[in-house]
Amino acid sequence: MTKFIVYTFVGSFPWCLGLAWVGMKLGEQWNSDPRFKAWFHSFDLVIGVAIVLAVAAFVWHKLRSARRPGAGVPS
């Protein structure tokens, strides 16, 4: 377990540090450049559709597996 924790920390720390740095740099320009904000907001619809499709696929999968004969019966 210790090996897993060390590897997880070593792998996630640079990733989190990089995301924080990018967020800091982008945050400085958020209100100063209107094109920047408009470019990011152009992806709102794409992200919304992806979330709706993911939830629909999850619900469909759960309903489909619940209708199978023997569903929920441990083997």
C-alpha positions as CSV (number, residue, x, y, z in Angstrom):
1,M,0.0,0.0,0.0
2,T,2.9,2.4,0.8
3,K,4.3,1.9,-2.7
4,F,0.9,2.7,-4.3
5,I,0.6,5.9,-2.2
6,V,4.1,7.1,-3.1
7,Y,3.6,6.4,-6.8
8,T,0.2,8.0,-6.8
9,F,1.6,11.1,-5.1
10,V,4.6,11.3,-7.4
11,G,2.3,10.9,-10.5
12,S,-0.4,13.3,-9.4
13,F,1.7,16.1,-7.9
14,P,3.2,17.3,-11.2
15,W,-0.2,17.1,-12.9
16,C,-2.0,19.1,-10.1
17,L,0.9,21.6,-10.0
18,G,0.7,22.0,-13.8
19,L,-3.1,22.5,-13.7
20,A,-2.8,25.1,-10.9
21,W,-0.2,27.0,-12.9
22,V,-2.3,27.0,-16.1
23,G,-5.3,28.1,-14.1
24,M,-3.3,30.9,-12.5
25,K,-2.0,32.1,-15.9
26,L,-5.4,31.8,-17.6
27,G,-7.1,33.5,-14.6
28,E,-4.9,36.6,-15.1
29,Q,-6.2,37.0,-18.6
30,W,-9.9,36.1,-17.9
31,N,-11.2,39.7,-17.5
32,S,-8.5,41.5,-19.6
33,D,-9.2,39.7,-22.9
34,P,-12.8,39.3,-24.0
35,R,-11.8,37.0,-26.8
36,F,-10.4,34.6,-24.3
37,K,-13.6,34.3,-22.3
38,A,-15.7,34.0,-25.5
39,W,-13.5,31.2,-26.8
40,F,-13.9,29.2,-23.6
41,H,-17.7,29.8,-23.5
42,S,-18.0,28.4,-27.0
43,F,-17.5,25.0,-25.5
44,D,-20.3,25.2,-23.0
45,L,-22.8,23.6,-25.3
46,V,-20.4,20.8,-26.2
47,I,-19.7,20.0,-22.5
48,G,-23.5,20.2,-21.7
49,V,-24.3,17.7,-24.5
50,A,-21.5,15.4,-23.4
51,I,-22.8,15.4,-19.8
52,V,-26.4,14.7,-20.9
53,L,-25.2,11.8,-23.2
54,A,-23.1,10.3,-20.4
55,V,-26.0,10.4,-17.9
56,A,-28.4,8.9,-20.5
57,A,-25.9,6.1,-21.3
58,F,-25.5,5.3,-17.6
59,V,-29.3,5.2,-17.0
60,W,-29.9,3.1,-20.2
61,H,-27.2,0.7,-19.1
62,K,-28.6,0.3,-15.6
63,L,-32.2,-0.2,-16.9
64,R,-31.1,-2.7,-19.5
65,S,-29.1,-4.7,-16.9
66,A,-32.0,-4.6,-14.5
67,R,-34.4,-6.2,-17.1
68,R,-32.1,-9.2,-17.8
69,P,-33.3,-12.5,-16.4
70,G,-31.5,-13.2,-13.2
71,A,-30.3,-9.6,-12.7
72,G,-29.4,-8.9,-9.2
73,V,-29.2,-12.6,-8.2
74,P,-25.7,-13.4,-6.9
75,S,-24.0,-16.4,-8.4
